[in-house]
Amino acid sequence: MNNEKKVNWKKIRICEDGLEAQLLRNLMEINNIPVRLLNVNSNNLFPDSSIADVVVEVPETYFDEAEKIIVENFDD
């Protein structure tokens, strides 16, 4: 039987390009927050398309902390 706890991922941002998503990923990793990026490959194939948006997700339990970090570093 698998004793691993299921992680509920929550979308924290949708980035229009891979560079912005990577910056957010690095920021989360520096702060020891697990992070995952979705649609990264589509972004590289179709950089000018809305289908290329990169979804940045963090575990639900880290969402508030991650949001605070993003606001402190990126939002005005």
Secondary structure, DSSP 8 states (H G I E B T S, - for coil): --------EEEEEEESSHHHHHHHHHHHHHTT---EEESHHHHHH-TTSGGG-EEEEEEGGGHHHHHHHHHHHT--
